[in-house]
């Protein structure tokens, strides 16, 4: 390789690296601004206990080398929010792949049946969630938008009332899970600050509805 070719290759790597660095810090600044405007706290580095607290979630069963960064957390009345960027690896060697997700978790007051709803094939199969049962709701729009698994299905279908299904349908394109008091939403990519704000607000509405079942959605 000639010196000019080496220089061009080096320059290309430098430009790409600089662009990625600028993009990283810009996104971090936007997330910090989002947290401030919503009245939450932002940290570039997550609480060390975070992955342990959410270890039971379906997403956390996938891959290895798990890492969480850029955490937004706070409260709305009695409800607790934790949102973060999540990274994990799948495969090894040449088949190694780095995966990114935006995760929003609301902790409500009601203990819920275990439900995992997937909007695509990115996160199949269920793996350690083998006891889960495929649980269609008989709502054509909902069953087209999500592939639903639950344990036990009888309790899950009682919780998934028509009003709740209408709220959850607003989260099309986002996977979600009920796990004890946690209501988690996760994607197969990192969301922009604007998209994350929308997901946080929709998640809050769903959590409020489940914590106060008499409330009707707008």
GULUMZA-845742 format. One record per residue: x, y, z of N, C-alpha, C in turn. Coordinates in pm, whole numbers, plus 50000, padded with zeros to 5 digits. Last residue first. Layout:
N
XYZXYZXYZ
...
END
This chain:
218
442475081252765441935092252685441485087152548
441415053652973442365060452886441675071552807
440135055953304439895052553164440895059953078
440655041253621440935052253529440725047653385
440505018753766439235025253736439415036653638
443145009853814442335003353708441035010453674
445835022453873444525027653909443535022453804
447965009353770448005011953914446665017153965
447315009153502447384996353572447404998253724
447455036753448446205029453424446195016353502
450105041953505449065048453584447735041053569
451285026853301451535023353441450495029553532
450385040853075450015026753093450195022553239
451585065853117450135064753106449665050453130
454285058753115453685064353237452175062953232
454585050752849454775041052956454165045753087
454225075252725453255064552701453365053852808
456485088752825455145093752853454075083152831
458585073052722458465075252867457045079552902
458105076052448457965062952510457825064052661
458635103452412457315098152379457085084652446
461345103852485460365111652562458955106252537
462425088552281462475083552418461475090952506
462075105152061461395092252065461345086652207
463785126252140462355128652117461555115652123
466255113552154465695119552276464195121852259
466075082651967466465096551982465825101952110
466955049252071465985059452033466595073352044
468825022351948468785033852038467805044151984
467094991051894467985001851851467905012951956
465034975251959466214968451905467194978551847
463584984552281463664984752135464854976452090
461254980752551462614980352497462574978952345
459714985952862459614987752718461034987852662
458174971953151459384975353076459074976352927
456994974553455456474975053319457604980453234
457164956953764457834964153656457044963253526
456184941153958455664954953954456274963153841
456374913053763456124917153901455494931153900
456504923953455457294915153539457194920053682
455584928053124455134929553263455904919453346
457104943452842457034932152935456434936553067
457504950452488457224953952627457034941352710
458884966052194458614954052274458314958352417
457504987551955458304986652078457904973852152
455724988051750457134989651715458064988851834
453145004251929453544995551819454974998551776
451985016952143453415013952152453855004452042
449315017952116450035030352085451555028352089
448494994152219448624995052073449315007852030
448164999752485449374992652444449584993252293
445625011752483446805019352525448085012852474
444074990252399444105002452317445315011152354
444464972552610444964968952478445044981152386
443054986052811444514984852820445114981252684
440414983052715440984996452736442504996052741
440134954552714440074962352589440674976352602
442634940952942441284945152909441284952852776
444634921153052444654928052923443224931252877
444024906453278444604919853295444494927853166
443144882853168442214890553251442704904853270
445394873553042444284877752958443224885253037
446954866853269447394877153175446224882453092
445594845853386445684858653457446064869953362
445954826553180444614830153228444624843753298
448704822453136447914829953037446544834353088
450934829153415450024820353340449134828253246
452664838953148452744828253248452144833653378
452874845752790452534848752929452664836453017
453404863552488453684851752570453394855352714
452484876452172452324877052316452594863452380
453474897051929453454882751959453534881552111
451664925051799452524918951899452364903751902
450034932451582451124941451623452124934651716
448154912551560448974915351443450184923851481
446934913951802447664901751771448504903151644
445684939151779446734936951878447574924851841
443824934751574444824945351561445994943051655
442254912851680443034911651555444124922151541
442194898451979442004911851925442854912551799
442904874652081441704874551997441284888751956
445334872852202444264879452277442914878952206
447584844852231446874854752150445674860252226
450124833852380448814837852432448154848552345
452444808952442451934817952340450484821052371
453804807952767452884801952671452454812552570
456894802052936455874811152884455074804352773
458934784552994457624781853052456534790952999
461194796952855460484785652796459134782752859
462884817852896461484820152926460614808952868
465354812752802465104809052941463654811352982
464024815052482465164810152560464794805952700
462374826552296462264831252433463344825552524
464424832551996463314826552071463324831552215
463594867151922463194852951933464454844251933
464034893951879464344888452010463884874052028
463274900851619464614904251667465004896851794
460804897751506461594885651527462974888251587
458424918851679459104913951560459914901651595
457354926651914456744932451794457434927751667
456374908052197457424911152100456794915951970
455744907552532455124910552402456204915252307
455374888152814456364893552721455674895352587
454244887853147453884888653005455074894152928
453194876753456454344877853367453904877253222
450804897553628451234884553575452384886753477
451814922653872451224918653745451624904353707
451034941854145451794930154101451074924153980
450884977454136450174964754124451124953654079
452375000554127451924995854258451334981854253
455295001853909453995005853958453654999954093
458035013553749457645004853861456345010053919
459055013653413458255020053517457915009753625
461725015853200461075007253300460335016053400
463015015052884462245023352975461515014053071
465845012952681464995006052778464315016452868
467185008052364466715018052461465705011052551
469944987952265468524989452294468305001552383
472224970852051471874982552131470354983052150
474764946152011473364950252000473074961752095
477334933051825477024942151935475624947751912
478384900251750477544911651713477254919951838
480514875651615480194884651726479414896751675
481464858651432480014859651441479564869051552
484164858151470483674865151351482164866951353
483774855651820484664855851704484104863851589
480324848951904481744850351938482554850851809
476984859852004477974853151921479384855551970
476194892852121475774879252087476824873051995
476264917352379476884910652266476264896852246
474554948052460474954934352490475504928052362
473474978152613474304971752511474634957552554
471125003752663471574990352700472334984252583
470325034052817470835027552696471445014252737
467375038453025468805037653001469105031752864
465215047853290465415046453146466915046653119
462995043353543464395041353510464485039153359
460575057153764461085055553628462585052653629
457915048853981459345051153964459775048153820
455055063254139455605055054032457065058954008
453705080054303454235067654362454905058654259
454625108254131453795103854243454415091254304
457095098553950455845105453926454875100154029
460655100553972459355095854020458245104553965
463695088753808462895098153885461575091953924
466365087753565465525081853669464795092753747
468355077853301467385087853345466515081353451
471675069753214470465066453290469645078953321
473975060053044473105071553022471715069153083
474215023853020474765037453029473635047653014
475054989953075474015000353075474675013953095
475934958652931476354971652984475204981652972
476984924552906475924934452918476454947452980
478224901152803478934914052808477934925552815
475614883952614476584884952724477254898652715
472284872352519473674876152497474524876252623
469374877652715469984876152584471454880052586
468144883752945468534869752929469304867452798
467274909352942468534906953011468984892353001
464764907952825465874913552747467214910052809
463164898353041463464889952925464684894952848
464294905253374463604909153251464074900553133
465834899353593464754890253559464014893653431
467594920353633468124907853577467024898153535
467254945353737466424941653623466844928453559
469114946453941467704948853972466794944053860
471524942753802471074932753897469594934153929
471714966153658471574953553585471104942353677
471964985153878470854985253782470664971853714
473994988854055473024978454088471944976753981
475485010653966476064997153951475074985853980
473725034553776473885028753909474425014453892
475415045053474474295039553550474715035153690
476635075953362476955062253404475875057253498
475475100053317476125093553204476465079053234
472295106553450473685103053479474275096053357
469615127853544470375121253439471785118353488
466345129653687467795130853701468465123053589
463385148653589464095136753632465585139553644
461795167953469461925168053614462575155553671
461775170453201460745161853259460795161453411
463995186353161462675191753125461545183453184
466045168653242465815181253314464415186653287
465875148553046465645145353187465315158053266
466555163652816465255157052828464925154252974
469205170452875468195180952861466795175352876
470325144952868470395152652992469355163852990
469875138852600469215130852704469225138152838
471515157852476470085158252452469315150252558
474045149452565473545162652604472035163552586
474175124652441474225125352587473685138752635
474195132652173473065124952225473025125452377
476675145852167475445153152136474235145852192
478445125252222478305136052319477055144352293
478025109151989477875103652124477625114852224
478675126351777477325121051788477045115851929
481385129851825480485141451831479045136751849
482235103451784482445109851914481515121851931
481595099051516480965090751619481085097251757
483305118051397481845119151380481115111151488
485795107951468485395121151516483895122851508
485755083451329485875083651474485425096851533
485645093151065484545084951117484565084951270
488115106751056486865114051035485675106351091
489935085851100489895097251191488585104851179
489475069550879489225064251014489085075651114
490315087250678488945082450682488565077250820
493005090150741492135101850747490665097750755
493895064150691494005069750826493065081650843
493415063150415492735053750505492735058950648
495165083350328493725084550303492925075450396
497625072250408497185085150464495685086850447
497705049350251497705048050397497175060750461
497835061450000496685052950034496575051050184
500295074350019499085082249999497825074250036
502075052750041501935062050153500655070350141
500585021949913501395034149903501145043250022
500854988150000500005000050000500895012550000
END
